[in-house]
Amino acid sequence: MWIWLVLGFLYIINALTAIITVFRSHRDISAVWAWLLVLLLLPVVGFLIYFVFGRKLRANRMQDLMTQRLLGIDDLVDQQQQALAAGQPLIGTPGSGGVSELVRTLLRADDALVTTHNDVQVLALREAFFKQLFEDIAVATEHIHIEAYTIRPDAIGHQLRDLLIEKAHAGVTVRVLYDTFGSHDLPNNFWKKLTAAGGQVERFVATK
């Protein structure tokens, strides 16, 4: 009986330590809950995993924060938060007051600044999207930035990659950011020719 009491006491200590450790770090809320689950479900072992991998991720996060500070993003975030607190609209368009709470949430959660004079085109249909995407890639002369959740090794995926390789060879700066889980069936060598041509490819939440 006393063994279970000791184990229960140790687990409570483990849980409290996990909560303090994770919430003291400057992380995205999704990363906080992910690490908290690891530490709670894997007592002792979870802390070993955290100290091996968690600190490396934290160092990368601190580097990102330093970059933001050097670029002056922190100052802009503070200015926008102060403007919201004073009831000043950040978007100079009629009827924009309803988005203030969304703006405030994004600023607090991820330092997501409000920007204006953006040119955005919404393409809801798959065919129209890829048609426009390939046309834009074809006429690009300076840089191409692709951010996608799902890229598959099918005909469209290969066409996209080949177009990007062609533009990279032409001297255009090509950067691709895609999601590991959404694009899980991409082979490891899918982007090899693009990176060899000078393109930059990164995965969001790399796992392999």
N, C-alpha and C positions, 0 to 999 in steps of 0.2 A: 504493500500500500504506500509506504513512504517513498518508494522508488518513483511512483507515478507523481507524487507531490513534488519531488525534486525535479523531475523532468518537466512538469508543468511550470514550475518556478523558473527554470532555465529558459523555457520557451518564451515566457513573458519578458524576461530580460532580453532575449534575442530580438523579440518583436519591438520593444522600446528602443533598443540600440539601432535596429534597422530603420525605424521611423526617423530618429534623430540624424542618423548618418545620411540618409537619402534627401531629406527635406532641407538639410543645411547646404547641400550642393546647388549650384546655379544650373538647373537643367530645365528642358521642356517638360511640361506636365506629363506627357505620354512617357517620357524616359523615367520620370520619377516613379510612376505607378509600375512600370515594367521592372525596374530594379527592386522596388519594394516587394513585389510578388516573388522575385528570385530569392531575396533575403528571408522572406517569411516561409516559403515552401521548402527551402534548402538550408536549414540552420547550419551554421559553421561553414559548410561547403559554399553556401551562397556568398559569405563574406570573402572567401578566397577568390571566388570568381569576380566579385566586385573590385577587390584590390588589384587584380591582374588586368581586367578590362575596363572597369569603371573609371579608374584614374586616368587612363589614356584618353578616354572619351571626354573626360572633364578638362584635360589639358587642351584638347582640340577646341572645346567650347570656350575656354579662356582666351585662346588665340583669336577666335572669332570676335569675342567681346573687345579685345584690344584693337582689332581692325576696325570695328564699328566706332570706337572712340577716336581713332586717328582720322577717320573719314568725317567725323563730326555728326554721326548719326545719333549718338546719345543726346547731344544738344538739341537736335531737331525733335526727338521724341519728347524731351522735357518741355519744349516750347508748345508742342501740340497738346500735351496733357494739361498744361497750365491754361491753354486757351479753352479747352473743354471744361475745365473746372470753373472758368470764369463765364461760361455760357456763350462763348464766341463760336460761331460756325466756322468749320475748317474748309467746307466746300461751298463756294460762292454760287450756288444754284438754288432756285426756288424749290421749296419742299424737301431740302436735304436734312432738315433737323431730325427726321425720323431715324437716320442712320448713326446718330451720335453714340448710342449705346454700343453698336457694333464696332465703331471706330475706337471707342474707349477699350473695349475688350481686346481687340487686335493689338493695340498699343501696349497694353499690359502683358498680354500673353507672349508676344514674340517681337516686340519693338517694330511692328509693321506700320510704317509711316503712311499717312494719307498723301497721295500725289495727285496733281491735276494735269490737265492738258494731255491726257493719255488718248491714244488712238486704238480702240479695241473693237474687234469684229467678232461677233458670236456666230459660230458655225455649228448648228445642232445636228446636221445630217452628215453621216460618215463620208459619203461620196464627195460632198461639197468641201468638207474639211481637208481631205487629202489632196483634192484637186488644187485648192488654194495654197496649201502647204508646199506642194511640189513647185507650183508657179513662183512662190516667194523665194524658195531656195534657189531656183534657176536664175533669178535676177539679182541675187545678193552679191554685193561687191566688197563688203567690209567684214561683216561678222554674221554668224548664224548661231542662235542659242535655242536648243530644243530641250524642253522639259516635259516629260511624259510619264504617266503611270504605267501604261502597258505598251510595250513594243514586242511584237512577235516575229519569229524567224520565218514568216510567210512571204508571199510575193510582195506585199506592200512594205513589209519590214526590210526586205532586201533592196527594194527600189529606193527606199529612204536612205539606207546606208550607202548605197552606190552613189546617189546624188551628193551626199555629204562628202564622200571620198573625192569625188570629182572637184567639188568646190575647195576642199582642203588643198588639193594639188595645185589649184589655181591661186593659192595664196590667201584665201578667205579664212578668217578665224572661225573655227567650228567647235562648239561646245555642246555636249549632250549630257543631260542628267535624267536618269530613269529610276523607277522604283524596283527594288530587288524582288518584292513579292508579286507585284503586278506583272513583272516581266521575267518570272521565274524560269520559263522554258527557253530563254536565250542561252545558247552555248557560250562557253567561256571565251572562245576565239571569234565571236561574232563581230566585235569591233576592232579586231587586230589590224586589219588593213587601214581603217580610219585613223587609229592612233599612229600607225607607221607613216601615214601621210601628214601627220602634224595635228590631227584633231585631238580634242580632250574629252574623255568620257569618264563619268563618275556615276556610281550607284548610290541611291539614297538608302541608308541602312544596309551597308554591305555585310553579307554573311558568309561569303566564301571567297 
